Amino acid sequence: MSQPNYEFKAEIRSDMGKGASRRLRRQGGVPAILYGGKEEAVSLTLDHDKLINAADHEGFYSHILTLHIGGKKHQAILKDLQRHPFKPKITHLDFQRVSAKEELHTNLPIHFLGEEVVKKAGGVVVHQMNDIEIACLPKDLPEFIEIDVSGLEIGDNIHLSQITAPKGVTFVELTRGEDHDPVLVTVSKPKAETVSDDAPEAPEAPEAESGDEDKE
């Protein structure tokens, strides 16, 4: 699957309210808002089909996106995406403006490497967290965080403090005090499926007595 271009044309939306949003969605649009920085929040309309295609890619949630609004380019990150409860539709998006000189906060997905090695050794890799909150300047924003678990044995785990952050990146959780050092991944034993030796034996079925079946 090819990597999409994270640039989207957006139009300023003046028709507000639930009824207007429903009409917009029926016409193939998605209501959104762009906020942050020194500018006022702006209500927007984006094309649903392009968004739903981009939303299939992990990078859509961690890349810096470009919104084309009124002939100008705006850099932003996705802060929230709402979906229809049972239809494959996006119903609303929140974007936050990004400034090259201002630190941004976002969550990055974790990519666990070497799981097959652990599995072959008889361990089960358990993901305790699937993303990490980070802070960095836009130029230092990575797409994901990699964690190599190939050297772990049963009973081992990896805490956030054991991970080296990419250059220019801060793990926000570690700035909140000594008690904020979550476990990211553990290796456990496979669940036993054998019956315990102490389990009571099942009673034997009673033998059929000779009786009427012998009579002609």
Helices and strands as residue ranges (DSSP letters): E 7-12, H 18-26, E 29-35, E 42-47, H 48-54, G 58-61, E 65-69, E 72-83, E 90-97, E 104-113, H 115-120, E 124-127, E 131-136, G 138-140, E 145-148, E 157-159, G 160-162, E 170-171, G 172-176, E 183-188, G 212-214
